[in-house]
């Protein structure tokens, strides 16, 4: 009882302690939940129609596209190409999600039968990039695809090397099939939309008349440039009124920011260049003397590997490829500087020959418990085939199909390295005659190969290249880095940087309307960290000094100068104000020139008032008139001419884009074009669809697309 009483006497204290403990527990869980939510948000690369897109999901799509490009021979993409690929994947993904959402509402789908029809037709451009193209017809062959899929299911584990190749082709086909279904759904939606725009015989006839009826006119032009800007008075109320009229043009759907920045490039000094030139003179001497240039190129750390096999010009950088035809075999050229990619180069043309771009062949892989056993077995196979045995039958005996396949130059010419055995194997395929067989000995076994066809003989080159950037030394970098770092430390406000940059030998530059859709700032590579900073910064903030650029050879300081939020840009915005001012200026000048032209009732009277007179032929209602005197196309003038009778002088001056105009219609004729009702109706439908082309932009805006890729790439 005493203990119970003691507890009761401290009840409030206990309740407080328990309550605090519960609060701490709940707060901890809430914190964990918020942190988890923030982590999830950090992994979201964007959003479409309220659906979050994770980084992993998007990266997977990019990887699929990149693998597809590799299979098509486009390997070793540079940063700009990878960014371009990411843009294409993102745009395709967003477009498909938006269109699919509309199709789901309408019940539109792509059926298996529709897919099969497209495969059977075999003309879709996407299908023509696959390995299943019939070389005789140039069309996609659905039967080849069926055969491949059947082989993939039954034989993908029969031969490791063949299985790997089949797996790569299967992945590529899966990517093409998915992309094709998406393309067909988009086409179906666009087709449905297109059939909402109809034409009729009456409209077609009127339209043809507008196109074929041509007027010859005498034109009197009063260019706006003849009125000095200083003579035009513009008030704030004029600007406000015009801004309200044009306001819809100033709506922006994504946030953008204006920046000021100082960019310092680190370049090689004269001493750096001299030291590098000395190295390259040594490379040139070594290459000229080397029977096999492999080691010379490897030790030079050249950006162009030496693989020792003949390849096409396209395998080399453009500056190297341009030199090859003017060189003789065995010649060494260089050192040569290339300013475009900032490199020094030494080139040796090892060999040149006319070789096939494509080789059709078949092969039997021969293994054994030991290399000797494999060699002996291969000799027996080669002898049997030479005596007339059937290739496919012997291949089947060794668990292979002896399938015919094509080797193209693109399949191997972009490789970065190649062992001696592979070099020898490829050289054999390229130099063997049609129907010739060869027993190629490899470390792990043998290949019995037969060439069946050779196509498209082209010049191929075996070339050793030493290409390296004209780089700066550590000492040069240190000097430039320390100077700019000192400047950054001494000038930490936007005002100080702007005021003191020139005194220290730096230039403040500007970039307007930077958005998160950009891959870098001010065209400088590797500025993702600066981008992330910018879109977290406030107006007037100054960044730290960033090391960025292609190879870290740029030093950058960024000022967040102005933030333009989603919504309407105000009249206070300098860019908006300038556009509005130009429109008001044009209106005011038009008023002055119309007043000047008032009373002129003939071309002579117009000329007396200072108009520039010229003849203009073939004026139609269907196209704007181009006026040489003002250098502008004037749609309003076309309409006015069409509405004026032959011989008449325009009763009212026409306000155009670049001036005020009066005219007299001299004569009106029909051109020689013949009316085709169906063709004209189709043309009108297509024109209507072009006008409606903004539908995708409207859907995009309504989809609430969020693009956070800049946080990840």
VOGU-3710 file (C-alpha; in Angstrom, 3 decimals, decimal comma):
1> xxxxxxxxxx> 0,000/0,000/0,000  2,862/2,340/0,874  4,392/1,726/-2,543  1,028/2,336/-4,226  0,624/5,576/-2,329  4,099/6,653/-3,324  3,264/6,027/-6,954  -0,006/7,968/-6,634  1,811/10,914/-5,040  4,022/11,152/-8,133
11> xxxxxxxxxx> 1,295/10,473/-10,689  1,641/13,742/-12,582  5,398/13,289/-12,867  4,985/9,713/-14,153  2,337/10,755/-16,667  4,632/13,499/-17,909  7,540/11,060/-18,261  5,392/8,471/-20,064  3,850/11,166/-22,282  7,279/12,507/-23,206
21> xxxxxxxxxx> 8,441/8,983/-23,988  5,417/8,375/-26,238  5,958/11,745/-27,923  9,629/10,924/-28,528  8,664/7,545/-30,008  6,020/9,092/-32,284  8,366/11,922/-33,279  11,119/9,440/-34,095  8,763/7,418/-36,297  7,507/10,616/-37,956
31> xxxxxxxxxx> 11,101/11,702/-38,589  11,912/8,315/-40,077  8,807/8,514/-42,268  9,705/12,026/-43,464  13,304/10,979/-44,106  12,098/7,935/-46,034  9,772/10,167/-48,055  12,644/12,555/-48,794  14,867/9,657/-49,877  12,138/8,410/-52,205
41> xxxxxxxxxx> 11,748/11,908/-53,606  15,489/12,115/-54,221  15,231/8,983/-56,372  12,407/10,380/-58,517  13,680/11,563/-61,860  10,360/13,070/-62,893  6,607/12,862/-62,995  3,958/12,467/-65,719  0,205/12,603/-65,081  0,826/12,296/-61,354
51> xxxxxxxxxx> 2,875/9,110/-61,773  6,377/9,239/-60,290  9,253/7,975/-62,423  12,176/6,530/-60,490  15,804/6,905/-61,476  16,131/3,108/-61,796  13,157/2,890/-64,164  14,480/5,634/-66,433  18,084/4,379/-66,316  16,861/0,946/-67,420
61> xxxxxxxxxx> 15,167/2,474/-70,469  18,327/4,399/-71,343  20,417/1,222/-71,001  18,031/-0,630/-73,332  18,312/2,116/-75,938  22,093/2,224/-75,589  22,380/-1,551/-75,990  20,219/-1,315/-79,101  22,536/1,326/-80,537  25,550/-0,858/-79,823
71> xxxxxxxxxx> 24,020/-3,741/-81,746  23,512/-1,343/-84,671  27,233/-0,515/-84,550  27,032/2,776/-82,650  29,361/2,199/-79,731  31,596/4,409/-77,587  29,141/7,295/-77,368  30,612/10,542/-76,045  28,954/12,619/-73,323  26,992/14,771/-75,766
81> xxxxxxxxxx> 25,689/11,729/-77,615  24,674/10,034/-74,360  22,854/13,188/-73,273  21,116/13,295/-76,649  20,099/9,653/-76,187  18,720/10,408/-72,708  16,716/13,288/-74,166  15,261/11,035/-76,850  14,351/8,350/-74,302  12,743/10,929/-71,991
91> xxxxxxxxxx> 10,777/12,628/-74,767  9,595/9,280/-76,151  8,624/8,071/-72,684  6,678/11,239/-71,836  4,940/11,362/-75,212  3,914/7,715/-74,980  2,580/8,053/-71,427  0,508/11,088/-72,422  -0,855/9,486/-75,595  -1,493/6,175/-73,829
101> xxxxxxxxxx> -3,534/8,004/-71,197  -5,725/9,454/-73,955  -5,947/6,077/-75,701  -7,011/4,352/-72,474  -9,931/6,784/-72,237  -10,903/6,013/-75,827  -10,317/2,266/-75,650  -7,580/2,344/-78,297  -5,038/-0,498/-78,270  -2,637/-2,223/-80,643
111> xxxxxxxxxx> -3,728/-5,821/-81,157  -1,476/-8,786/-81,891  -3,095/-9,080/-85,311  -2,197/-5,476/-86,116  1,382/-6,123/-85,031  1,523/-9,214/-87,210  0,218/-7,264/-90,209  3,015/-4,731/-89,809  5,573/-7,551/-89,541  4,175/-9,229/-92,658
121> xxxxxxxxxx> 4,301/-5,972/-94,640  7,944/-5,605/-93,600  8,303/-1,937/-94,615  8,299/-0,177/-91,249  11,563/1,757/-90,858  12,095/0,394/-87,365  11,992/-3,185/-88,666  14,562/-2,407/-91,345  17,192/-1,815/-88,638  16,918/-5,411/-87,384
131> xxxxxxxxxx> 19,024/-8,419/-88,505  15,886/-9,972/-90,050  15,978/-8,130/-93,365  15,899/-10,119/-96,579  18,911/-8,895/-98,550  17,249/-9,656/-101,883  13,984/-7,783/-101,274  15,296/-5,202/-98,812  12,216/-5,845/-96,641  11,809/-7,225/-93,164
141> xxxxxxxxxx> 11,319/-10,991/-93,291  8,851/-12,243/-90,665  9,884/-15,851/-91,370  13,487/-15,081/-90,427  12,216/-13,683/-87,142  10,119/-16,801/-86,480  13,102/-19,043/-87,184  15,307/-17,016/-84,867  12,777/-17,074/-82,006  12,398/-20,844/-82,405
151> xxxxxxxxxx> 16,180/-21,304/-82,344  16,496/-18,980/-79,361  14,113/-21,130/-77,323  15,709/-24,470/-78,223  19,424/-23,777/-78,851  20,471/-20,818/-76,755  22,381/-23,085/-74,356  23,977/-25,300/-77,018  26,996/-23,105/-77,638  28,092/-20,403/-75,140
161> xxxxxxxxxx> 29,383/-17,999/-77,793  26,353/-18,455/-80,043  24,023/-18,246/-77,033  25,543/-14,905/-76,035  25,067/-13,532/-79,540  21,495/-14,815/-79,711  20,732/-13,288/-76,317  21,954/-9,897/-77,541  19,816/-10,131/-80,687  16,804/-11,265/-78,635
171> xxxxxxxxxx> 17,142/-8,265/-76,303  17,376/-5,985/-79,304  14,285/-7,509/-80,872  12,379/-7,140/-77,588  13,339/-3,456/-77,551  12,238/-3,006/-81,186  8,956/-4,846/-80,573  8,119/-2,692/-77,548  9,053/0,500/-79,412  7,044/-0,591/-82,447
181> xxxxxxxxxx> 3,911/-1,188/-80,353  4,274/2,267/-78,854  4,814/3,808/-82,294  1,723/2,094/-83,691  -0,436/3,276/-80,774  0,722/6,867/-81,284  0,054/6,577/-85,031  -3,413/5,194/-84,331  -4,224/8,129/-82,019  -2,850/10,646/-84,524
191> xxxxxxxxxx> -4,859/8,960/-87,278  -8,037/9,207/-85,227  -7,337/12,875/-84,550  -6,517/13,459/-88,214  -9,883/12,071/-89,314  -11,594/14,704/-87,184  -10,467/17,236/-89,785  -12,556/16,976/-92,925  -12,743/18,879/-96,151  -15,438/19,053/-98,831
201> xxxxxxxxxx> -15,645/19,848/-102,545  -16,796/23,447/-101,981  -13,935/24,213/-99,587  -11,475/22,500/-101,950  -12,676/24,600/-104,887  -12,426/27,848/-102,912  -8,963/26,910/-101,673  -7,759/26,100/-105,182  -9,066/29,452/-106,384  -7,132/31,222/-103,648
211> xxxxxxxxxx> -3,961/29,419/-104,722  -4,340/29,721/-108,480  -5,664/33,296/-108,742  -2,594/35,542/-109,074  -2,499/39,336/-108,912  0,034/41,710/-110,366  0,213/44,892/-108,264  1,960/48,200/-107,946  3,007/48,504/-104,304  3,737/51,639/-102,297
221> xxxxxxxxxx> 5,640/50,879/-99,080  6,153/53,173/-96,088  8,755/51,272/-93,998  8,700/51,706/-90,223  12,439/52,352/-90,435  11,703/55,734/-92,053  10,332/56,963/-88,699  13,004/57,672/-86,095  12,434/56,009/-82,725  13,096/59,310/-80,971
231> xxxxxxxxxx> 9,994/60,811/-82,593  7,741/58,172/-81,015  6,432/58,884/-77,515  5,636/55,792/-75,453  3,931/56,071/-72,069  3,683/53,548/-69,239  -0,024/53,214/-69,970  0,804/52,308/-73,586  3,117/49,551/-72,365  0,592/48,296/-69,812
241> xxxxxxxxxx> -2,208/48,175/-72,374  -0,081/46,304/-74,914  1,212/43,932/-72,219  -2,356/43,001/-71,256  -3,087/42,357/-74,925  -0,002/40,136/-75,345  0,034/38,557/-71,884  -0,644/35,009/-73,065  2,671/35,084/-74,941  4,561/35,544/-71,685
251> xxxxxxxxxx> 3,288/32,507/-69,848  5,976/29,975/-68,940  5,291/26,469/-67,759  8,659/25,680/-66,179  10,811/27,719/-63,862  13,851/29,365/-65,412  16,752/31,385/-64,067  19,113/34,042/-65,382  22,743/33,798/-64,375  25,936/35,776/-64,476
261> xxxxxxxxxx> 29,108/33,727/-64,421  32,878/33,856/-64,666  34,440/30,969/-66,587  38,211/30,470/-66,608  39,709/27,942/-69,017  42,949/26,201/-68,092  45,075/25,847/-71,218  48,565/24,572/-71,838  51,343/27,118/-71,483  54,118/27,607/-74,035
271> xxxxxxxxxx> 56,402/25,455/-71,882  53,749/22,717/-71,729  53,425/22,733/-75,517  57,179/22,530/-76,034  57,480/19,518/-73,705  54,598/17,726/-75,440  56,044/18,404/-78,894  59,319/16,837/-77,785  57,415/13,686/-76,725  55,591/13,507/-80,047
281> xxxxxxxxxx> 58,762/13,840/-82,057  59,891/10,727/-80,203  56,626/8,905/-81,006  57,021/9,803/-84,693  60,554/8,384/-84,727  59,497/5,174/-82,921  56,476/4,615/-85,180  58,544/5,097/-88,328  61,024/2,443/-87,157  58,532/-0,078/-85,703
291> xxxxxxxxxx> 57,511/-3,136/-87,724  54,655/-3,666/-85,241  53,413/-0,353/-83,795  51,280/-1,962/-81,047  53,614/-1,156/-78,142  54,416/2,355/-79,353  50,706/3,269/-79,483  49,951/1,554/-76,164  52,746/3,318/-74,267  51,761/6,683/-75,746
301> xxxxxxxxxx> 48,268/6,369/-74,141  46,753/7,384/-77,467  42,993/7,966/-77,557  42,897/5,944/-80,797  43,741/2,275/-80,096  45,727/0,166/-82,549  43,953/-3,111/-83,308  46,116/-4,205/-86,241  43,369/-5,053/-88,734  42,146/-3,227/-91,858
311> xxxxxxxxxx> 39,081/-1,047/-91,251  37,133/1,651/-93,072  37,866/5,371/-92,850  34,846/5,938/-90,620  36,601/4,072/-87,799  39,071/6,940/-87,385  38,586/10,523/-86,183  37,690/12,844/-89,060  41,029/14,680/-89,052  42,911/11,365/-89,332
321> xxxxxxxxxx> 40,587/9,915/-91,995  41,105/12,971/-94,218  44,869/12,332/-94,363  44,841/8,639/-95,316  44,328/8,853/-99,085  47,195/11,306/-99,491  49,621/9,027/-97,594  51,686/6,167/-98,990  51,937/2,795/-97,247  54,694/2,880/-94,636
331> xxxxxxxxxx> 54,658/6,687/-94,362  54,640/8,365/-90,946  53,086/11,843/-90,724  53,410/14,320/-87,880  53,412/15,666/-85,281  50,367/17,597/-86,540  48,194/19,846/-84,359  44,412/19,728/-84,704  42,851/22,877/-83,247  39,303/21,480/-83,429
341> xxxxxxxxxx> 39,868/18,814/-80,776  43,015/20,410/-79,281  45,276/17,437/-79,969  48,710/16,551/-81,323  48,783/13,649/-83,776  51,227/11,239/-85,370  49,899/8,877/-88,061  51,486/5,835/-89,722  49,745/4,100/-92,609  50,743/0,461/-92,060
351> xxxxxxxxxx> 48,719/-1,080/-94,903  45,977/-0,357/-97,424  43,896/-2,837/-99,416  40,616/-3,295/-101,281  38,573/-5,662/-99,131  34,899/-6,623/-98,821  32,661/-4,574/-96,558  30,557/-7,705/-95,945  31,572/-11,356/-95,849  29,096/-14,243/-95,769
361> xxxxxxxxxx> 30,528/-17,330/-94,077  29,810/-20,389/-91,988  31,961/-22,089/-89,386  32,293/-25,190/-87,233  33,849/-24,820/-83,803  36,069/-27,761/-82,953  37,123/-28,528/-79,399  38,838/-31,375/-77,616  40,221/-32,543/-74,301  43,552/-31,010/-75,330
371> xxxxxxxxxx> 44,537/-28,474/-77,990  46,275/-31,239/-79,957  43,093/-33,324/-79,972  41,118/-30,322/-81,219  43,668/-29,647/-83,970  43,620/-33,269/-85,147  39,809/-33,367/-85,145  39,702/-30,112/-87,114  42,151/-31,514/-89,685  39,812/-34,495/-90,197
381> xxxxxxxxxx> 36,777/-32,221/-90,625  38,660/-29,996/-93,061  39,744/-33,017/-95,083  36,175/-34,397/-95,198  34,759/-31,076/-96,332  37,497/-30,710/-98,949  36,517/-34,127/-100,253  32,911/-32,979/-100,737  31,185/-33,767/-97,415  28,080/-31,708/-96,550
391> xxxxxxxxxx> 28,925/-28,785/-94,252  25,584/-28,737/-92,422  25,673/-32,502/-91,778  29,131/-32,368/-90,200  28,215/-29,267/-88,198  25,142/-31,053/-86,831  27,344/-33,991/-85,794  29,206/-31,573/-83,506  26,028/-30,047/-82,046  26,018/-26,982/-84,323
401> xxxxxxxxxx> 23,878/-25,827/-87,226  26,647/-24,386/-89,424  24,349/-21,435/-90,037  25,318/-18,907/-92,685  26,049/-15,475/-91,256  27,322/-12,101/-92,390  30,326/-10,283/-90,978  30,246/-6,534/-91,656  32,996/-3,997/-91,124  30,950/-2,152/-88,517
411> xxxxxxxxxx> 30,846/-5,235/-86,303  34,552/-5,001/-85,496  36,028/-1,691/-86,635  35,164/0,257/-83,466  36,661/-2,219/-81,004  39,229/-0,860/-78,546  41,399/-3,954/-78,348  41,903/-7,238/-80,147  44,130/-10,215/-79,408  46,422/-11,742/-82,022
421> xxxxxxxxxx> 44,206/-14,787/-82,585  41,130/-12,668/-83,330  43,222/-10,487/-85,641  44,340/-13,546/-87,554  40,807/-14,954/-87,744  39,346/-11,694/-89,120  42,179/-11,261/-91,610  41,469/-14,767/-92,880  37,773/-14,018/-93,401  38,526/-10,762/-95,192
431> xxxxxxxxxx> 41,133/-12,205/-97,563  39,656/-15,644/-98,346  38,010/-16,193/-101,729  34,421/-17,278/-102,303  33,928/-20,986/-101,375  37,442/-21,103/-99,942  37,833/-23,014/-96,651  40,403/-22,620/-93,918  41,307/-24,426/-90,702  42,022/-21,635/-88,197
441> xxxxxxxxxx> 43,982/-22,767/-85,142  43,128/-21,078/-81,837  44,448/-21,654/-78,329  41,211/-23,236/-77,096  40,459/-25,156/-80,270  39,967/-24,711/-83,979  37,516/-23,083/-86,363  36,841/-24,592/-89,750  35,586/-21,662/-91,824  34,151/-21,376/-95,307
451> xxxxxxxxxx> 33,542/-18,023/-97,057  30,370/-18,088/-99,174  30,149/-14,519/-100,502  31,988/-11,177/-100,525  30,194/-7,874/-101,177  30,957/-4,191/-101,659  34,719/-3,941/-102,095  36,028/-0,825/-100,356  39,368/0,675/-99,349  40,417/-0,442/-95,880
461> xxxxxxxxxx> 43,310/0,834/-93,854  45,571/-0,489/-91,118  46,668/2,657/-89,305  48,632/3,435/-86,152  47,649/6,724/-84,547  49,072/8,573/-81,568  46,479/11,200/-80,624  46,616/13,049/-77,330  45,218/16,346/-76,084  47,520/19,330/-75,775
471> xxxxxxxxxx> 47,229/19,273/-72,020  48,479/21,599/-69,332  50,997/20,665/-66,638  50,313/20,513/-62,911  52,334/23,705/-62,499  50,217/25,565/-65,061  46,984/24,350/-63,488  48,209/25,291/-60,011  49,071/28,843/-61,055  45,692/29,488/-62,728
481> xxxxxxxxxx> 43,749/27,710/-59,973  45,400/29,658/-57,148  44,842/33,019/-58,853  41,145/32,380/-59,486  40,663/30,870/-56,029  42,097/34,036/-54,499  39,724/36,126/-56,594  36,766/34,034/-55,437  37,792/34,358/-51,777  38,182/38,121/-52,029
491> xxxxxxxxxx> 34,894/38,680/-53,926  32,037/36,769/-52,354  29,096/38,955/-53,376  27,526/39,433/-56,777  28,341/43,146/-56,750  32,009/42,558/-55,918  32,409/39,964/-58,656  30,780/42,189/-61,316  32,806/45,250/-60,236  36,195/43,560/-59,824
501> xxxxxxxxxx> 36,305/40,818/-62,458  37,788/42,955/-65,251  40,447/44,383/-62,901  41,675/40,843/-62,295  41,612/39,828/-65,953  38,258/37,986/-65,875  35,048/38,515/-67,821  31,520/38,373/-66,406  29,157/36,688/-68,869  25,386/36,132/-68,866
511> xxxxxxxxxx> 22,985/33,304/-69,710  19,225/33,837/-69,771  16,384/31,440/-69,019  18,357/28,445/-67,819  16,006/25,497/-67,142  16,431/22,089/-65,556  16,081/20,503/-69,015  19,590/21,705/-69,902  22,498/19,336/-69,446  25,008/21,994/-68,506
521> xxxxxxxxxx> 25,480/25,653/-67,771  26,619/28,053/-70,485  27,700/25,165/-72,726  30,319/23,959/-70,233  30,495/20,202/-69,674  30,287/18,501/-66,266  28,395/21,314/-64,532  25,711/19,156/-62,894  26,752/20,241/-59,387  26,493/23,880/-60,447
531> xxxxxxxxxx> 23,036/23,182/-61,931  21,886/21,589/-58,676  23,183/24,596/-56,749  21,497/27,059/-59,110  18,003/25,633/-58,687  18,348/25,700/-54,904  19,767/29,231/-54,831  18,060/32,572/-54,202  18,439/35,716/-56,278  21,817/37,307/-55,644
541> xxxxxxxxxx> 23,452/34,136/-54,287  27,020/33,359/-55,381  28,213/29,784/-55,845  31,463/28,274/-54,737  34,186/27,789/-57,330  33,492/24,675/-59,423  36,050/22,591/-61,269  34,262/21,432/-64,424  34,627/21,211/-68,182  35,547/18,399/-70,566
551> xxxxxxxxxx> 38,588/17,292/-68,552  38,224/19,484/-65,499  39,881/22,345/-67,361  37,267/24,981/-66,490  36,920/26,939/-63,262  33,482/28,455/-62,751  31,693/30,846/-60,404  27,931/31,368/-60,880  25,646/34,190/-59,708  21,905/33,494/-59,508
561> xxxxxxxxxx> 20,809/36,771/-61,051  17,054/36,309/-61,515  14,419/33,636/-60,800  11,481/33,348/-63,206  8,807/31,190/-61,522  6,071/29,265/-63,315  3,345/31,656/-64,450  3,272/34,925/-66,372  6,422/36,983/-66,811  5,658/40,507/-65,636
571> xxxxxxxxxx> 6,110/43,745/-67,509  9,004/44,533/-65,147  10,981/41,716/-66,751  13,533/43,435/-69,085  13,031/40,896/-71,897  9,247/41,196/-71,706  9,379/44,960/-71,533  11,607/45,138/-74,601  9,247/42,923/-76,639  6,209/44,963/-75,563
581> xxxxxxxxxx> 8,045/48,205/-76,322  8,840/46,973/-79,866  5,169/46,167/-80,465  4,046/49,558/-79,159  6,734/51,238/-81,271  5,408/49,464/-84,355  1,823/50,472/-83,556  2,804/54,120/-83,025  4,843/54,227/-86,225  1,955/52,619/-88,112
591> xxxxxxxxxx> -0,366/55,356/-86,844  2,038/58,061/-88,037  2,533/56,459/-91,450  -1,190/55,792/-91,960  -1,837/59,467/-91,217  0,924/60,352/-93,689  -0,593/58,139/-96,398  -4,101/59,501/-95,854  -5,432/61,256/-98,885  -3,220/59,454/-101,408
601> xxxxxxxxxx> -5,519/57,957/-104,040  -2,994/56,891/-106,670  0,508/55,457/-106,915  1,817/58,847/-108,002  0,267/60,489/-104,929  1,713/57,804/-102,672  5,163/58,268/-104,207  4,862/62,023/-103,682  4,282/61,335/-99,974  7,582/59,427/-99,773
611> xxxxxxxxxx> 6,442/55,868/-100,453  8,821/53,367/-102,077  7,101/52,042/-105,214  7,721/48,645/-106,805  5,952/45,999/-108,901  5,043/42,677/-107,286  3,844/39,679/-109,303  2,124/36,396/-108,477  0,396/37,614/-105,329  -2,069/34,994/-104,048
621> xxxxxxxxxx> -4,327/34,778/-101,007  -2,707/31,445/-100,059  0,782/32,847/-99,351  2,157/36,020/-97,757  3,656/38,701/-99,986  7,405/39,213/-99,641  8,229/42,934/-99,866  11,784/43,747/-100,885  11,560/47,335/-99,687  10,971/46,235/-96,086
631> xxxxxxxxxx> 12,529/42,758/-96,245  9,439/41,172/-94,688  6,645/38,730/-95,506  3,261/40,403/-95,136  0,197/38,123/-94,753  -2,177/41,084/-94,235  -1,177/42,469/-97,611  -2,116/39,189/-99,365  -5,622/39,353/-97,912  -6,092/42,992/-98,834
641> xxxxxxxxxx> -4,979/42,404/-102,434  -7,331/39,420/-102,795  -10,276/41,551/-101,633  -9,524/44,399/-104,074  -10,915/44,485/-107,606  -8,570/44,657/-110,617  -7,701/48,240/-111,516  -8,668/49,567/-108,084  -6,388/51,460/-105,707  -6,472/50,370/-102,033
651> xxxxxxxxxx> -8,907/52,620/-100,220  -7,262/52,061/-96,824  -3,532/51,742/-96,018  -2,569/48,251/-94,810  -0,689/47,908/-91,532  1,955/45,189/-91,892  4,815/43,667/-89,919  7,497/46,015/-91,273  5,591/48,921/-92,755  2,374/50,448/-94,018
661> xxxxxxxxxx> 1,302/49,710/-97,606  -0,911/51,015/-100,382  -1,324/49,257/-103,698  -3,110/49,140/-107,020  -4,158/45,832/-108,607  -2,896/45,982/-112,201  -4,363/42,683/-113,372  -5,511/39,289/-112,128  -4,969/35,953/-113,903  -5,270/32,218/-113,318
671> xxxxxxxxxx> -2,103/30,152/-113,321  -1,742/26,909/-115,296  -2,426/24,533/-112,366  -5,290/22,034/-112,847  -7,909/21,415/-110,196  -7,895/17,950/-108,587  -10,716/17,799/-106,067  -9,460/14,818/-104,057  -5,891/16,048/-103,986  -7,010/19,495/-102,851
681> xxxxxxxxxx> -9,186/18,037/-100,086  -6,248/15,956/-98,861  -4,024/19,055/-98,867  -6,577/20,945/-96,764  -6,811/18,083/-94,289  -3,049/18,002/-93,914  -2,961/21,760/-93,402  -5,638/21,514/-90,722  -3,663/18,789/-88,974  -0,593/21,026/-89,011
691> xxxxxxxxxx> -2,598/23,788/-87,379  -3,786/21,281/-84,779  -0,226/20,081/-84,215  -0,104/22,006/-80,962  -2,413/19,431/-79,390  0,629/17,581/-78,025  1,881/20,745/-76,368  -1,538/21,231/-74,749  -1,591/17,636/-73,494  1,977/18,053/-72,231
701> xxxxxxxxxx> 1,034/21,116/-70,212  -2,009/19,404/-68,717  0,036/16,299/-67,878  1,966/18,200/-65,196  5,329/16,934/-66,415  8,163/17,332/-63,898  11,708/16,885/-65,204  14,357/16,368/-62,499  16,968/14,691/-64,681  19,451/17,436/-63,926
711> xxx> 19,766/16,026/-60,399  21,089/12,727/-61,744  22,919/13,400/-65,023
//
